Amino acid sequence: MKAVILAGGGGTRLWPLSTEKTPKQFQKLVSDKTLIEETLDRLSFLDPKDIYIATNKAHKPLVQKICTHVPEENIIIEPALRDTASCIGLAAAIIEKKHPNEVMAVIYADHLIKNKTEFEEKLRIAEALAKEEHTLNIVEVKAISPSTNYGYVKLGALHKKVNGTEVYTLDSFKEKPTLAQAEEFIKEGNYLWNTGIYVWECSTLLHYYKEYKPETYEKLKKISESFGTQSYENTLESIYPTLEKTSIDYAIMENVDPKKVRILKSDLGWSDIGNFETIWEVQEKDAQSNVKRGKVASLDTENSLIYNDTDKKMAVIGLKNIVVVNTKDGILICDKSQCKRIKELNNG
């Protein structure tokens, strides 16, 4: 099995910690390690030569600096931001050329997974399913709260159990719901959060690109045919930016016959580190339910996240459900429930 770590995002909802120069996957947000280091740690059961990292040209030096054990030839460069369908398709095409019929796992550099043992176990079961049934497999997690931050999958029938792991067919995908819809999902009990942790044979995935996105498939084929030759970089630079900008879910997963999809129910201790509210939720808190970092003094403050990444002392008084982040790149002060809107500020 080859693992492809997606590390090309901008993390704009985590400004000013995450910036264009050093986005969230290269930041220490939930521990003393960067998110991409955390990701590599949970993939330690793989040989480094079996790990690929997809990123953009500007961040290649950061990847090389942090991910020293991953071979340079395993760093896949995206010349333009064309969303996950293009990025994952490119990785699949390259791996298929180098290792025909290999299984590929899609891993995200900005996820938090606390249960490393279960993570490995579920990937291995999904790998076996991919080889035996030629299915598209997703490692999903129980929806423990009516979150509107995540997409959901509705479970179909129980397909089988593998070493205690329940494997289901897919009923349908559900996009990020309203709060009322999310509450109904939790009540019904047959919905899981969609992690986007996919495991499939590269050849199987490319077959579906050919069927549902033939133009993208032909372009990926041209790129992969040039891989390993002197013309590769020029071919990649000229073709990749012309690929349709869309997600793997819209391009492939929502078009595939649900009978060809398997859902592995898991307990990963999973979170998508997408905004400061999520960081507050997953961190250990003090007696007043605050998460603090750096030189911070507080009075009568509760349920807040206070990060000070400067040498100056920060003092906060009388805050409730507030995010305060101070870095050399800027200062953010906002209601914790409004964190998702930070992207609006950065877009002008």
Buried (B, 14 or more C-beta within 10 A) or exposed (E): BBBBBBBBBBBBBBBBBBBEEBBBBBBBBBEEBBBBBBBBEBBEBBEBEBBBBBBBEEBBEBBBEBBEEBEEEBBBBBBEEBBBBBBBBBBBBBBBBBEEEBBBBBBBBBBBBBBBEBBBBBBBBBBBBBBEBEBBBBBBBBBEEBBEBBBBBBBBEEBEEBEEBBBBBBBEBBEEBEEEBBBEBBEEEEBBBBBBBBBBBBBBBBEBBBEBBEEBBEBBBBBBBBBEEEEBEEBBEEBBBEBBEBBBBBBBBBEBEBEBBBBBBBEBBBBBBBBBBBBBBBBEBEEBEBBBBBBBEBEEBBBBBBBBBEEEEBEBEEBEBBBBBBBEBEEBEBEBEBBBEBBEEBEE
